[in-house]
Amino acid sequence: MFDYAPAPEAKLASFQKSYGHFIGGKFTKPANLYPTINPATEEVLAEISHGTAKDVDLAVKSARAAYEKVWSKLSGAERGKYLYRIARIMQERARELAVAETLNNGKPIKETRDFDVPTAVSWFFYYAGWADKLDHAGLGHNPQALGVAAQVVPWNFPLMMLAWKIAPALAAGNTIVLKPSETTPLSALLFAEICQQAELPEGVVNIVTGFGDTGAALVGHKDVNKVAFTGSTEVGKIIAKQVAGSNKKVTLELGGKAANIVFDDAPIDQAIEGVINGIFFNQGHVCCAGSRLLIQESIHDEFIKKLKRRMSTLSLGDPMDKNTDVGAINSADQLAKIKKLVKKGVSEGGELWQPECKIPRNGFWFAPAIVDNVSPANTVAREEIFGPVLSVITFRTPAEAVTKANNTEYGLSAGIWTEKGSKMLKLADQLNAGVIWSNTFNQFDPTSPFGGFKESGYGREGGRQGLLSYLKAGK
């Protein structure tokens, strides 16, 4: 095994000592401050304002005024120009955004640099092109925006989830109040600066930071027309109850427990890389992570042996090092949850294996893990761990694979590994999952809709379908 010399990325991002909310095109005076940290070092990066119901109300009023006086009156072509401008500025500031995302989230710099930021930019470019073509979205002539959109994004992909929500909403003609996660607000606040730089009309995008009570005040505000939430199924259920009976249009992208199904005729080495990417990308902090490996019984031993060998080459450590494969867990609370669920899974009969890793003294870390020989009833096979933990289940026949893959309350994604296209297509038709990858995993494109079934939520983000979430039929 090679030992790599350190290759640290320059810390190109700088943060203010403290941040207020971004309302009406300006930052408010910081108040009710709490620290946001680097999870790899526990260093405080900045002080963030905890938004109150009054702050939320001001932001919604700002968004409403911008919608009625400015944004709804612009042509689609004019709105598209602003989206193109935002996308280009994001490209210009790409390294800064990547560094900020890594420092505040804990994920490796090579992921934020090569995936998170480019994907976020692509969403703005894609929906910029849709802005003057809404007649072709599928709702007939002259579809209308909904009005003010309340958007709540998670901590695992702060900038990318922001782009997934803001870009289609703006293209459709809506104005926005967005609340980032309390643990990862910095890239959203840098995006606020980009909105200023792009000279986006004041109030079109507003950002209110804070904890769950801030998000609840935003979702429950009486002058919000659309709610878009990405996060846990538990919180998604609360939001669904909160908005029930209202006229608010809702998109919920929630948890997952994806099955990555590997048949004995699969290209083994390729499948190994797909499994690694499926569960250890972003430390497993991915709603569609392939956290359940369903492996055909006849190749189990060979596959797991090769998988362990490959896992032993993964580099865990400083997320700012370009050689790092596995970064820090986002928070102490999330690390405690991962440890608790793994411990319970082992007590229920699972066999835990982790490669030897030097765990840094500071920060929150969990070495990539396999829990082998688990039953479908085992905790690690049922609950969303949201960490670098792979549960391994065997199957003998395609029918058994389908039954075990569908034996979950979630229905977000799945992967199928086989050289036979007919087998792949037949299985894909039987799996209860919104997104299915064939001989690959974790591939995303702004033209392709993403979303799930069952307790993975409802509605779609991306593609034409993602645009429809922010439109209504014209009169």
PLY file of the C-alpha trace (Angstrom):
ply
format ascii 1.0
element vertex 475
property float x
property float y
property float z
element edge 474
property int vertex1
property int vertex2
end_header
0.00 0.00 0.00
1.26 3.47 -0.87
1.77 6.16 1.75
0.78 9.54 0.38
2.45 12.76 1.40
0.06 15.41 2.74
-1.61 17.44 -0.03
-3.61 20.12 1.80
-5.91 22.46 -0.10
-5.33 26.17 0.51
-7.91 27.69 2.84
-9.31 30.05 0.25
-12.54 30.75 2.12
-12.78 33.40 4.80
-15.75 33.96 7.05
-17.08 36.90 8.99
-16.83 36.70 12.75
-20.62 36.63 12.97
-23.55 36.53 10.55
-27.05 37.92 10.60
-29.88 36.75 8.37
-30.09 37.67 4.70
-33.39 39.52 4.30
-34.38 41.97 1.59
-31.00 41.78 -0.10
-29.05 42.77 3.02
-27.58 41.08 6.06
-29.29 41.90 9.34
-27.47 42.68 12.55
-26.27 39.41 14.17
-28.36 38.37 17.20
-29.07 35.26 19.32
-25.71 33.85 18.29
-24.51 30.26 18.37
-21.21 28.80 17.06
-20.81 26.78 13.88
-17.75 24.56 13.87
-15.41 22.53 11.71
-16.37 18.92 12.62
-12.87 17.69 11.77
-11.19 19.93 14.36
-14.05 21.32 16.51
-12.71 24.80 15.71
-15.33 27.57 15.74
-15.64 29.01 12.24
-18.21 31.75 12.88
-21.10 32.82 15.08
-24.54 32.35 13.50
-27.85 34.05 14.28
-30.67 31.88 15.59
-33.77 33.07 13.77
-36.99 33.87 15.63
-40.57 33.88 14.41
-40.20 37.64 13.93
-37.15 37.12 11.69
-39.08 34.55 9.66
-42.02 36.93 9.30
-39.76 39.71 8.03
-38.19 37.34 5.51
-41.57 36.11 4.23
-42.86 39.68 3.93
-39.72 40.59 1.99
-40.22 37.61 -0.33
-43.90 38.47 -0.83
-43.13 42.08 -1.69
-40.41 41.03 -4.13
-42.77 38.54 -5.76
-45.64 40.99 -6.23
-43.62 44.05 -7.19
-40.64 42.67 -9.14
-40.07 38.99 -9.76
-43.52 37.97 -11.03
-43.48 40.89 -13.46
-40.20 39.88 -15.14
-40.26 37.80 -18.30
-38.89 34.27 -18.18
-35.94 35.38 -20.28
-35.07 38.09 -17.75
-35.30 35.65 -14.84
-33.11 33.24 -16.76
-30.41 35.89 -17.09
-30.17 36.13 -13.31
-29.85 32.35 -12.98
-27.11 32.27 -15.62
-25.34 35.07 -13.77
-25.54 33.22 -10.46
-24.20 30.05 -12.10
-21.23 31.86 -13.61
-20.35 33.59 -10.34
-20.53 30.24 -8.56
-18.08 28.87 -11.13
-15.76 31.81 -10.52
-15.92 31.22 -6.76
-15.92 27.43 -7.03
-12.75 26.79 -5.00
-13.92 29.15 -2.26
-17.29 27.39 -2.09
-15.64 23.95 -2.05
-13.36 24.93 0.83
-16.23 26.47 2.79
-18.33 23.34 2.33
-15.49 21.08 3.48
-14.62 23.20 6.50
-18.22 23.42 7.73
-19.43 19.95 6.75
-16.38 17.68 7.20
-16.54 15.98 3.79
-13.33 15.55 1.74
-12.24 18.48 -0.41
-12.06 16.27 -3.50
-15.79 15.60 -3.15
-16.84 19.22 -2.69
-14.45 20.32 -5.46
-15.35 17.62 -8.00
-18.99 16.86 -7.15
-20.88 19.19 -4.81
-20.02 22.54 -6.36
-20.11 21.45 -10.05
-23.46 19.74 -9.46
-24.90 22.82 -7.78
-23.72 25.00 -10.67
-25.21 22.62 -13.24
-28.63 22.96 -11.59
-28.60 26.74 -12.07
-27.48 26.45 -15.68
-30.15 23.85 -16.42
-33.06 25.76 -14.90
-31.85 29.04 -16.37
-32.63 27.44 -19.70
-36.14 26.51 -18.55
-37.10 30.01 -17.38
-38.44 31.17 -20.78
-39.88 27.79 -21.78
-42.48 27.21 -19.07
-45.24 26.70 -21.66
-43.53 23.38 -22.42
-43.39 22.19 -18.79
-46.62 20.21 -19.13
-49.19 22.49 -17.52
-50.47 24.12 -20.68
-50.14 27.73 -21.80
-48.78 30.37 -19.44
-48.34 28.37 -16.19
-48.07 30.48 -13.05
-45.65 30.57 -10.15
-46.97 29.58 -6.73
-45.68 32.66 -4.88
-43.41 32.40 -1.83
-41.50 29.14 -1.35
-40.29 28.02 2.10
-37.27 25.77 1.67
-35.46 23.82 4.39
-32.21 22.06 3.45
-30.09 19.48 5.33
-26.48 19.38 6.47
-25.20 16.56 4.25
-25.17 18.51 0.95
-25.75 22.13 2.02
-24.88 23.90 -1.23
-26.16 21.22 -3.57
-29.53 20.94 -1.83
-29.78 24.74 -1.88
-29.28 24.68 -5.66
-31.76 21.82 -6.13
-34.42 23.98 -4.50
-33.60 27.57 -5.35
-32.85 27.12 -9.07
-36.23 25.64 -10.17
-38.15 27.93 -7.82
-36.57 31.06 -9.33
-36.94 29.79 -12.90
-40.66 29.22 -12.28
-41.05 32.77 -10.95
-41.27 32.17 -7.20
-39.46 34.05 -4.44
-37.77 32.20 -1.61
-37.10 32.01 2.10
-34.53 29.31 2.77
-33.35 27.88 6.08
-30.05 25.96 5.99
-29.15 23.37 8.61
-27.98 24.78 11.91
-24.68 22.87 11.64
-23.80 23.88 8.05
-25.03 27.42 7.30
-21.85 28.94 5.86
-22.17 27.97 2.20
-25.74 29.34 2.18
-24.47 32.62 3.60
-21.77 32.74 0.92
-24.54 32.13 -1.60
-26.30 35.20 -0.20
-23.19 37.19 -1.11
-23.38 35.70 -4.61
-26.99 36.91 -4.89
-25.78 40.40 -4.03
-22.94 40.09 -6.53
-25.39 38.98 -9.22
-27.58 42.00 -8.38
-30.58 39.77 -7.83
-33.54 42.01 -6.92
-33.84 42.54 -3.17
-36.08 40.05 -1.42
-36.15 37.43 -4.18
-33.91 35.14 -2.09
-33.93 35.39 1.71
-31.95 33.18 4.08
-32.85 32.76 7.75
-30.50 30.66 9.89
-31.37 28.79 13.05
-32.53 25.52 14.57
-35.65 23.40 14.20
-37.94 26.01 15.73
-36.88 28.46 13.01
-37.76 25.93 10.33
-41.10 25.19 12.00
-41.96 28.89 12.04
-41.10 29.13 8.33
-43.05 26.03 7.27
-46.05 27.12 9.32
-46.11 30.73 8.15
-49.54 31.59 6.76
-48.17 33.53 3.76
-46.06 30.68 2.36
-47.41 28.95 -0.76
-44.88 26.14 -1.18
-42.88 24.01 1.24
-39.82 22.03 0.11
-37.95 19.97 2.69
-35.03 17.57 2.52
-34.15 15.76 5.72
-35.18 12.95 8.02
-38.42 11.03 7.70
-39.22 11.88 11.32
-39.17 15.63 10.63
-40.89 15.10 7.28
-43.86 13.53 9.06
-44.07 16.51 11.40
-44.09 18.90 8.44
-46.76 16.86 6.63
-49.01 17.11 9.70
-48.22 20.81 10.13
-49.29 21.75 6.59
-52.22 19.32 6.33
-55.42 21.16 5.52
-53.61 24.17 4.09
-53.28 25.10 0.43
-49.50 24.77 0.52
-47.90 22.62 -2.14
-45.34 20.28 -0.55
-42.24 18.37 -1.65
-40.61 16.03 0.88
-37.32 14.27 0.10
-36.68 12.09 3.13
-34.67 9.10 4.29
-33.62 5.93 2.55
-32.19 2.47 3.06
-31.11 1.56 -0.45
-30.33 -1.97 -1.54
-27.22 -2.40 -3.70
-27.87 -5.78 -5.33
-24.88 -7.72 -6.71
-25.46 -10.87 -8.78
-22.90 -13.59 -9.44
-22.58 -12.52 -13.08
-21.69 -8.92 -12.16
-18.30 -7.39 -13.05
-16.87 -7.92 -9.56
-14.13 -5.29 -9.50
-16.51 -2.69 -10.93
-19.15 -3.66 -8.40
-16.64 -3.32 -5.55
-16.01 0.30 -6.58
-19.75 0.88 -6.87
-20.38 -0.46 -3.39
-17.55 1.68 -1.97
-18.95 4.77 -3.68
-22.48 3.85 -2.71
-21.90 3.79 1.05
-18.66 5.60 1.87
-19.12 8.66 -0.35
-19.67 11.65 1.97
-19.14 9.33 4.98
-22.47 7.67 4.21
-24.27 10.96 4.91
-26.43 10.39 1.83
-30.18 9.74 1.82
-29.84 7.43 -1.19
-26.70 5.67 0.10
-26.40 1.99 -0.79
-26.35 1.02 2.87
-27.66 -2.53 2.32
-25.46 -4.81 0.23
-27.50 -7.71 -1.12
-24.92 -10.17 -2.40
-25.67 -13.46 -4.16
-24.73 -16.25 -1.79
-22.41 -18.04 -4.21
-19.98 -15.10 -4.41
-20.34 -13.76 -0.87
-16.98 -14.90 0.48
-14.95 -13.80 -2.55
-16.72 -10.45 -2.77
-16.40 -9.58 0.93
-12.71 -10.54 0.89
-12.08 -8.14 -2.01
-14.28 -5.48 -0.47
-12.29 -5.57 2.79
-9.03 -5.32 0.86
-10.35 -2.25 -0.97
-11.65 -0.67 2.23
-8.18 -1.05 3.76
-6.87 1.37 1.13
-9.31 4.15 2.05
-7.67 7.15 3.64
-9.46 8.61 6.67
-8.34 11.99 7.96
-8.07 15.70 7.28
-10.93 16.59 4.88
-8.82 19.43 3.46
-6.22 16.94 2.23
-6.76 16.03 -1.43
-5.84 12.38 -0.70
-8.55 11.90 1.92
-11.35 9.46 1.04
-13.33 9.48 4.30
-13.80 12.73 6.18
-15.34 13.65 9.51
-18.83 12.85 10.79
-20.81 16.09 10.76
-21.58 16.39 14.46
-21.17 14.78 17.86
-24.88 13.90 17.89
-24.64 12.10 14.55
-21.55 10.19 15.67
-23.34 9.05 18.82
-26.30 7.86 16.72
-24.03 5.85 14.40
-22.23 4.17 17.31
-25.50 3.35 19.05
-27.09 1.73 16.00
-23.97 -0.27 15.11
-23.66 -1.53 18.67
-27.29 -2.64 18.60
-26.81 -4.35 15.23
-23.84 -6.33 16.57
-25.81 -7.34 19.67
-28.47 -8.71 17.31
-25.96 -11.01 15.60
-24.18 -8.84 13.05
-20.43 -9.29 12.56
-18.61 -5.94 12.61
-15.41 -5.38 10.62
-13.48 -2.13 10.23
-10.06 -1.54 8.65
-7.26 -0.24 10.82
-7.52 3.55 10.84
-5.67 6.18 12.78
-8.46 8.25 14.29
-7.56 11.94 14.76
-7.61 13.19 18.34
-10.00 16.08 17.70
-13.23 16.06 15.75
-15.86 13.41 15.09
-14.75 10.25 13.32
-16.00 6.76 12.51
-13.96 4.27 10.50
-15.77 2.73 7.49
-17.54 -0.43 8.61
-19.11 -3.65 7.36
-21.70 -5.50 9.43
-21.86 -8.94 7.82
-24.31 -11.82 8.10
-27.23 -9.71 9.22
-30.85 -10.73 8.91
-33.38 -8.42 7.27
-34.79 -7.79 10.75
-31.47 -6.53 12.15
-31.42 -2.89 13.21
-28.55 -2.02 10.83
-30.57 -3.47 7.94
-33.74 -1.56 8.83
-32.85 1.85 10.25
-31.19 4.68 8.36
-27.81 5.00 10.08
-26.63 7.92 7.92
-23.01 6.98 8.35
-20.23 4.86 6.76
-21.80 1.53 7.72
-22.65 -1.24 5.23
-24.95 -4.08 6.23
-24.49 -7.31 4.26
-27.38 -9.65 3.41
-27.21 -12.69 1.12
-29.77 -13.98 -1.38
-29.99 -17.00 -3.71
-32.52 -16.08 -6.42
-33.64 -12.87 -8.12
-37.06 -13.23 -6.51
-35.47 -13.42 -3.06
-33.36 -10.36 -3.86
-36.47 -8.37 -4.78
-38.32 -9.46 -1.65
-35.42 -8.50 0.62
-34.73 -5.24 -1.22
-38.37 -4.16 -0.87
-38.51 -5.22 2.78
-38.08 -1.68 4.08
-40.26 1.28 4.95
-38.21 3.40 2.55
-38.25 3.59 -1.23
-35.71 6.13 -2.42
-33.06 4.32 -4.47
-31.46 1.01 -5.41
-28.57 -0.39 -7.43
-28.42 -3.51 -9.63
-25.15 -5.16 -10.71
-25.38 -7.76 -13.49
-24.10 -8.24 -17.01
-27.57 -9.25 -18.24
-29.73 -6.36 -19.35
-32.92 -8.42 -19.28
-32.34 -9.34 -15.63
-31.65 -5.73 -14.73
-34.80 -4.44 -16.45
-36.99 -7.14 -14.91
-35.68 -6.39 -11.42
-35.94 -2.64 -11.85
-39.62 -3.06 -12.69
-40.18 -4.90 -9.39
-38.19 -2.70 -7.01
-40.07 -0.10 -4.98
-37.55 2.69 -5.43
-37.74 6.10 -7.06
-34.22 5.98 -8.52
-32.51 2.80 -9.76
-28.93 2.64 -11.00
-27.61 -0.15 -13.21
-23.92 -1.13 -12.84
-23.22 2.24 -11.21
-24.33 4.23 -8.16
-24.79 7.82 -7.00
-25.06 9.33 -10.47
-26.99 12.60 -10.69
-27.96 14.93 -13.49
-30.12 18.09 -13.42
-32.25 16.75 -16.28
-33.23 13.62 -14.33
-35.93 13.68 -11.61
-34.99 12.44 -8.14
-37.33 11.33 -5.36
-38.81 8.34 -3.61
-41.84 6.37 -2.49
-43.26 5.26 0.87
-41.47 6.94 3.80
-38.82 8.40 1.51
-41.25 11.20 0.74
-43.13 12.50 -2.27
-42.54 14.91 -5.12
-39.53 15.12 -7.40
-36.50 17.38 -7.68
-34.57 17.77 -10.92
-35.72 17.69 -14.53
-39.05 18.94 -15.80
-40.75 17.23 -12.87
-38.77 19.34 -10.42
-40.00 22.46 -12.15
-43.64 21.37 -11.87
-43.27 21.42 -8.08
-43.13 25.22 -8.28
-45.86 25.86 -10.87
-49.62 25.79 -11.22
-51.77 25.73 -14.33
-52.44 29.11 -15.93
-55.90 30.62 -16.10
0 1
1 2
2 3
3 4
4 5
5 6
6 7
7 8
8 9
9 10
10 11
11 12
12 13
13 14
14 15
15 16
16 17
17 18
18 19
19 20
20 21
21 22
22 23
23 24
24 25
25 26
26 27
27 28
28 29
29 30
30 31
31 32
32 33
33 34
34 35
35 36
36 37
37 38
38 39
39 40
40 41
41 42
42 43
43 44
44 45
45 46
46 47
47 48
48 49
49 50
50 51
51 52
52 53
53 54
54 55
55 56
56 57
57 58
58 59
59 60
60 61
61 62
62 63
63 64
64 65
65 66
66 67
67 68
68 69
69 70
70 71
71 72
72 73
73 74
74 75
75 76
76 77
77 78
78 79
79 80
80 81
81 82
82 83
83 84
84 85
85 86
86 87
87 88
88 89
89 90
90 91
91 92
92 93
93 94
94 95
95 96
96 97
97 98
98 99
99 100
100 101
101 102
102 103
103 104
104 105
105 106
106 107
107 108
108 109
109 110
110 111
111 112
112 113
113 114
114 115
115 116
116 117
117 118
118 119
119 120
120 121
121 122
122 123
123 124
124 125
125 126
126 127
127 128
128 129
129 130
130 131
131 132
132 133
133 134
134 135
135 136
136 137
137 138
138 139
139 140
140 141
141 142
142 143
143 144
144 145
145 146
146 147
147 148
148 149
149 150
150 151
151 152
152 153
153 154
154 155
155 156
156 157
157 158
158 159
159 160
160 161
161 162
162 163
163 164
164 165
165 166
166 167
167 168
168 169
169 170
170 171
171 172
172 173
173 174
174 175
175 176
176 177
177 178
178 179
179 180
180 181
181 182
182 183
183 184
184 185
185 186
186 187
187 188
188 189
189 190
190 191
191 192
192 193
193 194
194 195
195 196
196 197
197 198
198 199
199 200
200 201
201 202
202 203
203 204
204 205
205 206
206 207
207 208
208 209
209 210
210 211
211 212
212 213
213 214
214 215
215 216
216 217
217 218
218 219
219 220
220 221
221 222
222 223
223 224
224 225
225 226
226 227
227 228
228 229
229 230
230 231
231 232
232 233
233 234
234 235
235 236
236 237
237 238
238 239
239 240
240 241
241 242
242 243
243 244
244 245
245 246
246 247
247 248
248 249
249 250
250 251
251 252
252 253
253 254
254 255
255 256
256 257
257 258
258 259
259 260
260 261
261 262
262 263
263 264
264 265
265 266
266 267
267 268
268 269
269 270
270 271
271 272
272 273
273 274
274 275
275 276
276 277
277 278
278 279
279 280
280 281
281 282
282 283
283 284
284 285
285 286
286 287
287 288
288 289
289 290
290 291
291 292
292 293
293 294
294 295
295 296
296 297
297 298
298 299
299 300
300 301
301 302
302 303
303 304
304 305
305 306
306 307
307 308
308 309
309 310
310 311
311 312
312 313
313 314
314 315
315 316
316 317
317 318
318 319
319 320
320 321
321 322
322 323
323 324
324 325
325 326
326 327
327 328
328 329
329 330
330 331
331 332
332 333
333 334
334 335
335 336
336 337
337 338
338 339
339 340
340 341
341 342
342 343
343 344
344 345
345 346
346 347
347 348
348 349
349 350
350 351
351 352
352 353
353 354
354 355
355 356
356 357
357 358
358 359
359 360
360 361
361 362
362 363
363 364
364 365
365 366
366 367
367 368
368 369
369 370
370 371
371 372
372 373
373 374
374 375
375 376
376 377
377 378
378 379
379 380
380 381
381 382
382 383
383 384
384 385
385 386
386 387
387 388
388 389
389 390
390 391
391 392
392 393
393 394
394 395
395 396
396 397
397 398
398 399
399 400
400 401
401 402
402 403
403 404
404 405
405 406
406 407
407 408
408 409
409 410
410 411
411 412
412 413
413 414
414 415
415 416
416 417
417 418
418 419
419 420
420 421
421 422
422 423
423 424
424 425
425 426
426 427
427 428
428 429
429 430
430 431
431 432
432 433
433 434
434 435
435 436
436 437
437 438
438 439
439 440
440 441
441 442
442 443
443 444
444 445
445 446
446 447
447 448
448 449
449 450
450 451
451 452
452 453
453 454
454 455
455 456
456 457
457 458
458 459
459 460
460 461
461 462
462 463
463 464
464 465
465 466
466 467
467 468
468 469
469 470
470 471
471 472
472 473
473 474
